[in-house]
Structure formats: structure tokens, C-alpha cells
Amino acid sequence: MGLLQNRCAKYTAPQEIMAAGIYPYFRAIESEQDTVVIMNGKKVLMFGSNSYLGLSNHPRIKEAAKKAIDKYGTSCSGSRFLNGTLDAHLALEDKLAKLVNKEAVICYSTGFLVNVGVVSTLCNRQDYLLLDSLDHASIIEGSRLSFGKVFKYEHNDMDSLEAKLQLCESDKMKLIVTDGIFSMEGDIVKLPRLVEVAQKYGASLMVDDAHAIGVIGENGRGTASHFGLTSQVDLIMGTFSKSLASIGGFIAGDASVINYLKHNSRALIFCASLPPASLASVSTAIDIMLEEPERIAHLWDLTHYACKAFQEAGLDTGKSETPIIPLFVRDDLKALKITQMLLENGVFVNPVIGPAVPKEDTLIRFSLMATHTFEQLNTAIEKIIEAFKTFDIISR
């Protein structure tokens, strides 16, 4: 056995969890992504999806994807830089720029690649990157590929950010990168104060709206729209794999910045472009989002109802203020056992354990879709509360 195989063979944590019967990953779904999915031939309530608007199986979107395949085929067979740009790419980028009220947009093949590609490209050796301590992993990976100096500030703590900015040379470029809605905690960035601090120190600002598009802002336009600060945010990033029913992502900003990325970002230049079906799906999802504001309204009705019910039962939902509701367990083993118990009882949720979060912050991630009914929500809440009582997370 070689050194590589020897090292990997020593990694047995997943096998140990499997042997205990509580392995919660790569669970196969045998149906479309909906409020109810089929697993092992049985119906399961889905409360672990990022399809916040519930559009992943919308008939208009599926039909648009089919028509795109009929017209363009299944692949662009190349990168955007060379042979992989369709007129459909340009049309979608124009629609996205109008959606978030920015001059220009460029689309990447995944949301992860957007952050890796943008963050790694924009900061040079003399520049500074300032990251929220709970920023998404893709932002962290981008910072590791960047030549810039990286500072992390305490989560959503603008005093901490200001202290880090004071360590930066005043005449060097400084880029602050933050999530809009934080993907595990469900809280929203304190954008008004963040903008104040950024402007005080001449820093540029990028907001990752992966979990905010379709959730907050005017007709789902995201965090900057939510606070009325679009002109003060330099870059807006979004993904297509959450509210917009597909895969891929985009970065929006001034035309000069997008032009620079188009010709310098390796994650764009050396990656195959988004396929036609994905482009059509996203474009149609945007149309539905704008045409049916009642989807977002219902999503928020569900959110307020669920948060109140969990809190009244004694569950710790942290600082969540969105359809992402963390249910803190603060014990890895219990979180895995609760997840398995809920699955056996017909409710799909996601455990978030170390090293993804500190052990004291282990949680169950409960997420809502606009297509959930209150009947489905009540069923899930009842079963979750019972599971938390069973494992003594809350009193009986």
C-alpha cells in the first residue's frame, strides 16, 4: 500500500458512524426535490433543502429546460472564454444585472466557483481581504488562493472589523467579503453598519447572497435591496442552486470590475460554461419569483410561525431571523442520533457537526420552502420537539 492509500485508510470516522447506524450524509433521494421526497420507497417530509421558493420541480421551469436542450443541446463543450458562450448566457447576465441593479454580471458554473474565482483574482500581494469568521467555505478557499493578506473579524461584529481595518495600510486596496444571510446560523449581516465602516476606511464590499436571493429584498433581490444599500455594495454574488432552481452562480458589479474578472479569473476562464438547460431554468425562475411575490410572503409566514413554535417549546434557535433555522443541540453524537430518529419518523433535516462548527455549536439545520404547508410544518415541529425531548435537549 502506497503512502497515499495508507494515509486515507487511516481515516475511519465515516465508517465508525455508519457502523453505529447514524451516518447522515449522501442519503439517496428517489424523487424530485419537493416538500415530500421518496427515500427507500417511503415518503419523507423535506426540511433540509435550499429550494427556498420551492421552484425545483416547477412545470414552467422544466419545460423551459427541455426547450433549451432542443435548441442548444446538452452542453456548450467549452469555457465561456472560448467557444462556450451562448446568446442565452448574455441574455441571462443582462437579466441578472437588472435584477440586482448593477452595471454588469458574469456567470460562473457553480456558486462555489464564483467566490473562489472572484476573491482569489481581485486581491494582489499588497492588498487586504477581511472576512467574517462565519463566511462560507467557498470564500475561505478563495482567500487561500489569493495573494492578499487575510484578516478574519468576529461574526457580524463591526467593532472587530474596524479593529482589523486599522491594521491595514491606508493606501492599499481592502476588500470586505461577507455572507448576506449566513447559511448555518440564519442571521442577516448588519449591512448598514458594515457600509459605514467600509466607507470610513475606503474599503470595497462584496456580499455573498447565495441564501438571500429569493428570500429578502424587494421581490427577492437580496441583502443590499433589503437595506436599500445597493449603490454602497460594490459586488453582489448569487447562486442558482437555492431559490433559482438550477446550478451555477453570478457576480454583479461595475462594468470595469466584471471586465477584469472575465479576462483574469481562472475559475471562469478554465471551467466549462453553464449548460443551456441551466440557463433557461434560472431565467424562468427569476420570472416566476418576480411574478409571484406571494411565494416569498408565504415563506416568511412559515418562518415566523416555526421560529415561535420552536422557541416556545424551549429550543435554542440562536440569532436566526430567516427561513434557515438552526436548532442547537451542542453535542455531535446527539445531533446525529436525532437526525436518524427524525428520518425514521419521516422528517429530513441536516446535522451540522464539528469541524463545520465548533462542538459547542452543533446544530440541526431546519430550512423552509415556500411550497411547504402549515400542516406539513406542524407535523415536522411536533416530531422535532419530541426528538429533542427524547435526548434531553429540552425538558419533557
ChimeraX attribute file (.defattr): number of C-alpha atoms within 10 A of each C-alpha:
attribute: neighborCount
match mode: 1-to-1
recipient: residues
	/A:1	7
	/A:2	6
	/A:3	8
	/A:4	8
	/A:5	9
	/A:6	10
	/A:7	10
	/A:8	9
	/A:9	10
	/A:10	8
	/A:11	10
	/A:12	10
	/A:13	9
	/A:14	13
	/A:15	11
	/A:16	12
	/A:17	14
	/A:18	13
	/A:19	10
	/A:20	10
	/A:21	12
	/A:22	19
	/A:23	17
	/A:24	20
	/A:25	10
	/A:26	6
	/A:27	10
	/A:28	9
	/A:29	13
	/A:30	13
	/A:31	12
	/A:32	11
	/A:33	18
	/A:34	21
	/A:35	22
	/A:36	19
	/A:37	19
	/A:38	18
	/A:39	16
	/A:40	10
	/A:41	10
	/A:42	11
	/A:43	14
	/A:44	21
	/A:45	22
	/A:46	24
	/A:47	24
	/A:48	19
	/A:49	20
	/A:50	22
	/A:51	27
	/A:52	28
	/A:53	26
	/A:54	23
	/A:55	27
	/A:56	22
	/A:57	13
	/A:58	15
	/A:59	10
	/A:60	14
	/A:61	25
	/A:62	18
	/A:63	14
	/A:64	21
	/A:65	23
	/A:66	17
	/A:67	15
	/A:68	20
	/A:69	16
	/A:70	12
	/A:71	10
	/A:72	14
	/A:73	13
	/A:74	16
	/A:75	14
	/A:76	17
	/A:77	14
	/A:78	17
	/A:79	18
	/A:80	23
	/A:81	15
	/A:82	12
	/A:83	12
	/A:84	17
	/A:85	18
	/A:86	16
	/A:87	8
	/A:88	16
	/A:89	22
	/A:90	15
	/A:91	12
	/A:92	20
	/A:93	21
	/A:94	16
	/A:95	17
	/A:96	25
	/A:97	20
	/A:98	15
	/A:99	19
	/A:100	25
	/A:101	17
	/A:102	21
	/A:103	16
	/A:104	21
	/A:105	28
	/A:106	25
	/A:107	28
	/A:108	26
	/A:109	23
	/A:110	22
	/A:111	24
	/A:112	21
	/A:113	24
	/A:114	28
	/A:115	29
	/A:116	24
	/A:117	27
	/A:118	27
	/A:119	27
	/A:120	24
	/A:121	21
	/A:122	19
	/A:123	21
	/A:124	15
	/A:125	10
	/A:126	14
	/A:127	19
	/A:128	25
	/A:129	26
	/A:130	23
	/A:131	24
	/A:132	24
	/A:133	15
	/A:134	20
	/A:135	20
	/A:136	20
	/A:137	13
	/A:138	17
	/A:139	25
	/A:140	22
	/A:141	17
	/A:142	19
	/A:143	27
	/A:144	15
	/A:145	14
	/A:146	23
	/A:147	18
	/A:148	23
	/A:149	17
	/A:150	19
	/A:151	18
	/A:152	18
	/A:153	19
	/A:154	14
	/A:155	16
	/A:156	21
	/A:157	15
	/A:158	20
	/A:159	14
	/A:160	14
	/A:161	22
	/A:162	16
	/A:163	11
	/A:164	17
	/A:165	24
	/A:166	10
	/A:167	10
	/A:168	19
	/A:169	13
	/A:170	12
	/A:171	10
	/A:172	14
	/A:173	18
	/A:174	25
	/A:175	24
	/A:176	24
	/A:177	25
	/A:178	26
	/A:179	25
	/A:180	28
	/A:181	29
	/A:182	25
	/A:183	22
	/A:184	21
	/A:185	22
	/A:186	23
	/A:187	21
	/A:188	20
	/A:189	19
	/A:190	16
	/A:191	22
	/A:192	13
	/A:193	14
	/A:194	21
	/A:195	18
	/A:196	13
	/A:197	17
	/A:198	21
	/A:199	13
	/A:200	11
	/A:201	16
	/A:202	16
	/A:203	20
	/A:204	18
	/A:205	20
	/A:206	22
	/A:207	24
	/A:208	27
	/A:209	26
	/A:210	28
	/A:211	29
	/A:212	30
	/A:213	31
	/A:214	27
	/A:215	28
	/A:216	23
	/A:217	17
	/A:218	19
	/A:219	22
	/A:220	23
	/A:221	25
	/A:222	28
	/A:223	30
	/A:224	25
	/A:225	20
	/A:226	17
	/A:227	14
	/A:228	13
	/A:229	13
	/A:230	18
	/A:231	12
	/A:232	16
	/A:233	20
	/A:234	18
	/A:235	24
	/A:236	26
	/A:237	27
	/A:238	31
	/A:239	28
	/A:240	27
	/A:241	21
	/A:242	24
	/A:243	28
	/A:244	31
	/A:245	28
	/A:246	24
	/A:247	20
	/A:248	25
	/A:249	24
	/A:250	24
	/A:251	30
	/A:252	26
	/A:253	23
	/A:254	14
	/A:255	14
	/A:256	11
	/A:257	18
	/A:258	20
	/A:259	14
	/A:260	12
	/A:261	20
	/A:262	19
	/A:263	11
	/A:264	15
	/A:265	20
	/A:266	16
	/A:267	22
	/A:268	25
	/A:269	19
	/A:270	13
	/A:271	17
	/A:272	21
	/A:273	26
	/A:274	26
	/A:275	26
	/A:276	24
	/A:277	25
	/A:278	25
	/A:279	26
	/A:280	23
	/A:281	26
	/A:282	26
	/A:283	24
	/A:284	22
	/A:285	25
	/A:286	24
	/A:287	13
	/A:288	18
	/A:289	22
	/A:290	17
	/A:291	11
	/A:292	12
	/A:293	14
	/A:294	13
	/A:295	24
	/A:296	22
	/A:297	14
	/A:298	17
	/A:299	23
	/A:300	20
	/A:301	14
	/A:302	20
	/A:303	23
	/A:304	13
	/A:305	13
	/A:306	21
	/A:307	23
	/A:308	13
	/A:309	16
	/A:310	18
	/A:311	13
	/A:312	10
	/A:313	18
	/A:314	15
	/A:315	22
	/A:316	19
	/A:317	23
	/A:318	16
	/A:319	12
	/A:320	20
	/A:321	17
	/A:322	24
	/A:323	27
	/A:324	28
	/A:325	27
	/A:326	28
	/A:327	26
	/A:328	22
	/A:329	28
	/A:330	19
	/A:331	17
	/A:332	19
	/A:333	14
	/A:334	20
	/A:335	26
	/A:336	24
	/A:337	19
	/A:338	24
	/A:339	24
	/A:340	21
	/A:341	18
	/A:342	20
	/A:343	18
	/A:344	12
	/A:345	15
	/A:346	21
	/A:347	24
	/A:348	26
	/A:349	23
	/A:350	22
	/A:351	26
	/A:352	25
	/A:353	21
	/A:354	14
	/A:355	8
	/A:356	11
	/A:357	14
	/A:358	13
	/A:359	15
	/A:360	13
	/A:361	20
	/A:362	25
	/A:363	29
	/A:364	25
	/A:365	23
	/A:366	25
	/A:367	22
	/A:368	26
	/A:369	28
	/A:370	24
	/A:371	19
	/A:372	21
	/A:373	13
	/A:374	14
	/A:375	9
	/A:376	16
	/A:377	18
	/A:378	14
	/A:379	13
	/A:380	23
	/A:381	19
	/A:382	13
	/A:383	16
	/A:384	24
	/A:385	19
	/A:386	18
	/A:387	20
	/A:388	22
	/A:389	16
	/A:390	14
	/A:391	14
	/A:392	12
	/A:393	19
	/A:394	16
	/A:395	13
	/A:396	10
